[in-house]
Every structure is written in C-alpha cells, then in structure tokens.
C-alpha cells in the first residue's frame, strides 16, 4: 500500500512537472534602470501587454533588470537559461549588453531576440548568430536616411559625436559609408560616455571645425547632453540625432534645445500622422492603442515598440515550433529558431518583418521615416 501511494505521488509530481514544462517560458532582460532606463522602462511595460497564451499553450514571461550593465545582462541570461529553463531570451535593451549575451545563448542553443540596434548583433549569420534575431532597424538603414536628408538640404560637412561604446562606434562606421554615398565630409569625430556629465571639450572641437550639421549618435536621455552643450556654445547649424532618442524622456530632458532636431525613426513614433496608405500605419497604431490604453495617452515610445515586435515574432513562430516539439525541450528551442528564421510578412509597430537564413532582422525601408522636433513634439516629415 505504501509503495503504491509513493508511486502515485511520484506520478502526480511527474505530471505536474510535465504540465509546467508544457508552458512556453520566455526570459527577458531589459535595462529598466541605469543610463538606458528611458529605453528599458517602456520595453518592460510592454511585456505586461503580451499574450498569455499562444496556439493554446500558456506563456510565462520572466522579466529581469540588467541595470544597463553588460555583466548583469550576461548574468541574467545565464540565470534565465539554467534556472528558469526558458525557451527563448528576449533582450537586452542596448547593443553592448546584447553583444555580450550572444555567446551564452549560442552555447545553450536558445534563440534570442535583441531589442538593440547594431547590425553587429545579427551579422554575419554564423554558427553563433544563427541563434540571434533582433527587432530594431539596422544603423545603416537609419544612417542612409540621415545622409540623404542632409544632402537634400544643403549639408556638405558633418561633425560627429557618439557614445564611446559599440553603439557609437557602430553608428560612426555606418554613417561614414552613408556619407560617402552622398558626398558628405565628416570633419570631426568625437566620443563620450553614457554617464558623462560634461562634453564641453568635445563640443568645443566640433564648433571650431564649423560643420554644416552635427550628428549625435547616442540613445535615451544621455543623448541630450551634447545637444544642450552645442546650443550653449552657440552652434547654429543643423543637429541630427539617431532613432535612439525617440521617446518623451529625451524631449523632457533636452527641452527647448531640441527644437528643430531631425532624426529617423520607426513609423510607430508618428503613427497617427502617417498617410492612410502607409503599409505600417495599421500595425503601428495597434501597438500605440494597446500601450496608451494601459499607460495613458502620449506615453508610447519607439523602444516599447521593439519589445512589441519581438512578441509578434514569437507569436508568429511558436505555432510552427509547437507542431514539431513541446516547450521545455532542446527540440522545441531548435524548432523555434527555425520558425523565427522563416517568419514572413509580420506587420509590427516598426515595419514588416521578412526573415531569412541570411537576414535575422527582416526589415526594409518601410521601417523608417524622418521626424522633426517641433514645439516639443514629434512631427512626421513626408
């Protein structure tokens, strides 16, 4: 009798474990605190809006904060994989963190969707990066938009100042290519750290070079510092920012010094201003409506949109993976990777995703628009 009860108890426990493992486990690491918090907070908020079931399977989201720190991002990734047994990792918010996570997910053979911008996260698709995908537009797509706008508006010389990390360097390399195509000359190239409180020395060099325009390759609120300093030092040329500043926290911190700033951004930033025939308007508005219903009118940002798009990719890929294996198994994770690589025509907040074995972003030029800051708001530039 005792043996029989023991066996029944073990069977029940095994059944519970089996049921738990049948859930799709999604591990998330975001930069909800630290220098990139203005990017990571809307991403974190967006995961609360994600579907709780996909194709009849329950989905659990384990969301951790990496505090904008590379080491913490790697630690979070290892924890999600080894302790939480996740089927997929989504994160991180910023490029340095995402690059550091690649070795971990590749070794464990767990697919990853990054919410950071650099093309280096997914290119080239090699033995490690075959496990990695991302949702933000590549820097080259946005760099071309900026260079084209500069050339069309009489700019011939450009000053560059960017983060002293993978984001800033990646942007410089891509902008140099785009500038060459548009016959623009970069006359000064400066760097600063995300946590710096002064860039006076760098800005004085830029002002002395007298460029027609300045490109600031930063993200979130730290990108406001060079712009405010340029204005303080009397710079009167055009100022461009990257899509890394497309949130209201940047507008708040930069204030009047942002007026007239130009930047490329995902269509979601100005979804309601897009022409009705824009291919991304409907899918972008879907995210805006969902986010603002939860967090208030005017609260949406492009960064949360990258998280939303990661969720859409998962929702498109998981049903295909479920046809081949159960969650919680290496077979399911491999099938999920394969399904992500074959996603087609998924309309997101930022664009239309079409993945392939050589393209783990899948966005085209429909994923960018030019925007101008006017009266403290974002204005679509046709």
C-alpha positions in Angstrom: 0.0 0.0 0.0 2.8 2.4 1.0 4.7 1.6 -2.3 1.5 2.1 -4.3 0.9 5.6 -2.7 4.5 6.5 -3.3 4.3 5.6 -6.9 1.0 7.5 -7.3 2.7 10.6 -5.7 5.6 10.3 -8.0 3.3 10.0 -11.0 1.4 13.1 -9.9 4.6 15.0 -9.4 5.8 14.0 -12.8 2.5 15.1 -14.3 2.9 18.5 -12.6 6.4 18.9 -13.9 5.3 17.8 -17.4 2.5 20.3 -17.3 4.8 23.1 -16.2 7.3 22.3 -18.9 4.5 22.4 -21.5 4.3 26.2 -20.9 6.3 28.4 -23.2 9.0 30.1 -21.0 10.1 33.5 -22.2 13.1 35.0 -20.5 13.5 38.8 -20.7 16.4 41.0 -19.7 15.9 44.8 -20.1 17.7 47.9 -19.0 14.9 49.2 -16.7 17.4 51.2 -14.6 20.8 52.9 -15.3 21.6 55.1 -18.2 19.3 53.3 -20.6 16.3 53.3 -18.3 14.3 55.6 -20.6 14.5 52.8 -23.2 14.1 49.9 -21.0 11.1 51.0 -18.9 8.7 51.1 -21.9 10.1 47.7 -23.0 9.4 46.3 -19.6 5.9 47.8 -19.6 5.2 46.3 -23.0 5.8 42.7 -21.7 2.7 43.2 -19.5 0.7 43.6 -22.6 1.9 40.4 -24.3 -0.4 37.4 -25.0 -0.7 34.9 -22.1 -1.3 32.0 -24.5 0.0 31.2 -28.0 -1.6 28.4 -30.0 -3.3 27.1 -26.9 -0.1 27.0 -24.9 0.3 29.1 -21.7 3.2 31.6 -22.0 5.2 32.8 -18.9 7.3 35.9 -19.0 10.2 36.1 -16.6 11.4 39.8 -16.7 14.8 40.8 -15.2 16.5 44.2 -15.0 20.2 44.3 -16.1 20.6 48.0 -15.0 22.2 48.9 -18.3 25.2 46.8 -17.3 26.9 44.3 -19.6 27.9 41.9 -16.8 24.4 41.9 -15.3 22.9 41.2 -18.7 25.1 38.1 -19.1 24.3 37.0 -15.6 20.6 37.4 -16.2 20.8 35.4 -19.4 22.6 32.5 -17.7 20.1 32.6 -14.9 17.1 32.5 -17.3 18.6 29.6 -19.2 19.9 27.5 -16.3 17.4 28.2 -13.6 14.2 29.2 -15.4 14.8 26.8 -18.4 13.5 29.4 -20.8 12.7 28.5 -24.4 13.7 31.9 -25.7 15.6 35.0 -24.4 14.4 38.5 -25.4 16.9 41.3 -24.7 18.7 43.3 -24.0 17.8 46.9 -24.5 21.2 48.2 -25.6 23.9 47.0 -28.0 26.8 46.3 -25.7 24.6 44.1 -23.5 23.1 42.2 -26.4 26.6 41.5 -28.0 27.8 40.1 -24.7 24.8 37.8 -24.5 25.4 36.1 -27.8 28.0 33.5 -26.6 25.7 32.4 -23.7 22.6 31.8 -25.9 24.6 30.2 -28.7 26.3 27.8 -26.3 23.0 26.8 -24.7 21.3 26.8 -28.2 18.5 29.0 -27.0 17.1 31.5 -29.6 17.4 35.2 -28.7 15.6 38.3 -30.0 17.5 41.5 -29.2 15.8 44.9 -28.8 19.1 46.8 -29.6 20.0 48.4 -32.9 23.5 47.5 -34.1 23.8 45.2 -37.1 26.7 43.5 -35.4 24.2 41.7 -33.2 22.9 39.6 -36.1 25.6 40.0 -38.8 27.1 37.9 -40.2 24.8 35.0 -39.5 27.4 32.5 -38.4 27.4 29.4 -36.1 26.7 31.7 -33.0 24.5 34.3 -34.5 22.2 31.8 -36.2 20.5 31.8 -32.8 20.1 35.5 -32.6 17.5 37.8 -34.1 16.6 41.5 -33.5 13.7 43.9 -34.0 15.2 47.5 -34.2 16.2 48.9 -37.6 19.9 48.5 -38.6 22.0 51.5 -38.2 22.8 51.6 -41.9 19.1 52.0 -42.7 18.8 55.0 -40.5 22.2 56.4 -41.4 21.2 56.4 -45.1 18.0 58.3 -44.2 20.0 60.9 -42.3 22.7 61.3 -45.0 20.0 61.6 -47.7 18.2 64.3 -45.8 21.5 66.1 -45.2 22.5 66.1 -48.8 19.0 67.2 -49.9 19.1 70.1 -47.6 22.5 71.6 -48.5 24.7 70.0 -45.9 28.2 69.3 -47.1 30.3 68.9 -43.9 29.3 67.0 -40.8 30.6 66.8 -37.2 30.1 63.5 -35.4 29.8 62.8 -31.6 28.8 59.4 -30.3 28.8 57.1 -27.3 32.3 55.6 -26.6 30.9 52.1 -26.9 29.6 49.7 -29.6 26.6 51.9 -30.3 28.6 55.0 -31.0 31.3 53.1 -33.0 28.8 51.1 -35.0 27.0 54.3 -35.9 30.2 56.0 -37.0 31.2 53.2 -39.2 27.7 53.1 -40.9 27.4 56.8 -41.2 30.8 57.0 -42.9 29.5 54.6 -45.5 26.3 56.6 -46.0 28.2 59.9 -46.0 30.5 58.7 -48.8 27.5 57.7 -50.9 26.0 61.2 -50.5 29.4 63.0 -50.9 29.3 64.4 -47.3 32.6 65.0 -45.5 32.9 64.2 -41.8 35.3 66.9 -40.5 35.4 66.0 -36.8 34.8 62.8 -34.8 34.3 62.8 -31.0 33.2 60.3 -28.3 31.7 60.5 -24.8 30.5 58.0 -22.2 26.8 57.4 -21.4 27.2 58.5 -17.8 29.3 61.7 -18.5 28.1 64.9 -17.1 30.2 67.2 -19.4 31.2 67.2 -23.1 32.5 70.7 -23.2 35.9 69.7 -24.6 34.4 67.6 -27.4 31.9 70.3 -28.3 34.5 73.0 -28.5 36.4 70.9 -31.1 33.2 70.4 -33.1 32.3 74.1 -33.0 35.8 75.0 -34.1 35.5 72.7 -37.1 32.4 74.7 -38.2 30.4 71.8 -39.8 27.2 72.4 -41.6 25.5 69.8 -39.4 26.2 67.7 -36.4 25.1 64.1 -35.9 24.8 62.9 -32.3 25.0 59.1 -32.0 23.6 58.4 -28.6 20.4 56.9 -27.2 17.9 57.9 -24.5 18.4 60.9 -22.2 22.2 60.8 -22.3 22.0 61.9 -26.0 20.7 65.3 -24.8 24.0 66.4 -23.3 25.9 67.1 -26.5 22.9 68.9 -28.0 22.4 71.1 -25.0 26.1 71.9 -24.9 26.2 72.7 -28.6 23.4 75.2 -28.1 25.2 76.7 -25.1 28.3 77.2 -27.2 26.3 79.0 -29.9 26.3 76.3 -32.6 23.7 77.4 -35.2 23.9 74.5 -37.7 21.5 71.6 -38.2 21.5 68.9 -35.5 20.6 65.3 -36.2 20.0 62.6 -33.7 19.6 58.8 -34.2 16.5 56.7 -33.6 17.9 56.0 -30.2 16.3 59.2 -28.8 12.7 58.6 -29.9 11.0 58.8 -26.5 9.4 61.5 -24.4 12.0 61.4 -21.7 14.5 62.7 -24.3 12.2 65.6 -25.2 11.7 66.4 -21.5 15.5 66.4 -20.7 16.5 68.3 -23.8 13.7 70.8 -23.7 13.9 73.9 -25.9 17.4 72.9 -27.0 15.8 70.1 -29.0 13.7 72.4 -31.2 14.3 71.7 -34.9 16.2 68.5 -34.3 15.9 65.9 -37.1 16.1 62.2 -36.8 15.0 58.9 -38.5 12.5 56.8 -36.5 10.3 53.8 -36.8 6.8 54.7 -38.1 5.2 54.0 -34.7 6.6 57.3 -33.4 4.2 59.2 -35.6 1.7 56.5 -36.4 -1.4 58.8 -36.4 0.4 61.3 -38.7 1.2 58.7 -41.4 -0.7 58.8 -44.7 -3.5 56.2 -44.7 -1.8 54.2 -47.4 1.4 53.7 -45.4 2.0 50.0 -45.1 2.9 50.1 -41.4 0.2 52.6 -40.2 -2.4 50.0 -39.1 0.1 47.7 -37.2 1.8 50.7 -35.6 -1.5 52.1 -34.4 -2.4 48.7 -32.9 0.6 49.0 -30.6 0.0 52.7 -29.8 -3.6 51.9 -28.8 -2.7 48.9 -26.6 0.1 50.8 -24.8 -1.8 54.0 -24.3 -4.8 52.2 -23.0 -2.6 50.7 -20.3 -0.3 53.6 -19.5 -2.0 56.8 -20.7 -2.2 59.0 -23.8 1.2 60.2 -25.1 3.1 57.5 -23.1 4.1 55.4 -26.0 7.7 55.2 -27.3 9.5 53.5 -30.1 11.5 51.4 -27.7 8.5 49.6 -26.3 7.6 49.0 -29.9 10.8 46.9 -30.3 9.6 44.7 -27.5 6.1 44.5 -29.0 7.6 43.4 -32.3 9.6 40.7 -30.5 6.4 39.4 -29.1 4.8 39.4 -32.5 7.7 37.4 -33.9 7.4 34.9 -31.1 3.6 34.7 -31.7 4.2 34.0 -35.4 7.0 31.4 -34.9 5.8 29.5 -31.8 2.8 27.8 -33.5 5.1 26.3 -36.2 7.6 25.1 -33.5 4.8 23.5 -31.5 4.0 21.3 -34.5 7.4 19.7 -34.0 8.1 19.6 -30.3 6.9 20.5 -26.8 8.2 23.6 -24.9 11.0 22.9 -22.4 12.9 20.7 -24.8 16.0 21.3 -27.0 13.9 20.2 -29.9 11.4 23.0 -29.3 14.1 25.6 -29.0 15.7 24.4 -32.3 12.3 24.4 -34.0 11.5 27.9 -32.6 14.8 29.2 -34.0 14.0 27.7 -37.4 10.5 29.2 -37.4 11.8 32.6 -36.5 14.2 32.4 -39.4 11.2 31.8 -41.7 8.8 34.4 -40.5 7.2 36.2 -43.4 5.0 39.4 -43.7 4.6 40.0 -40.0 3.3 43.6 -39.6 4.8 45.2 -36.4 5.0 48.6 -34.8 8.1 49.4 -36.7 7.8 47.6 -40.1 7.0 44.4 -42.0 9.3 41.5 -40.9 10.6 39.0 -43.5 13.3 36.9 -42.0 15.7 34.6 -44.0 18.8 32.4 -43.3 21.0 35.5 -44.1 18.7 38.2 -42.6 17.8 38.0 -38.9 16.2 41.4 -38.9 13.9 41.3 -41.9 13.0 44.9 -42.2 13.2 47.1 -45.3 12.9 50.8 -45.9 9.2 50.8 -44.9 10.6 50.7 -41.4 11.9 54.3 -41.3 10.5 57.8 -41.6 12.1 61.2 -41.0 10.9 63.2 -38.0 11.4 66.7 -36.8 11.0 68.0 -33.2 8.6 71.0 -33.3 7.2 72.7 -30.2 8.3 69.8 -28.1 6.6 67.1 -30.2 7.4 64.7 -33.0 6.4 65.8 -36.5 6.4 63.5 -39.5 8.4 64.8 -42.4 6.9 63.5 -45.7 
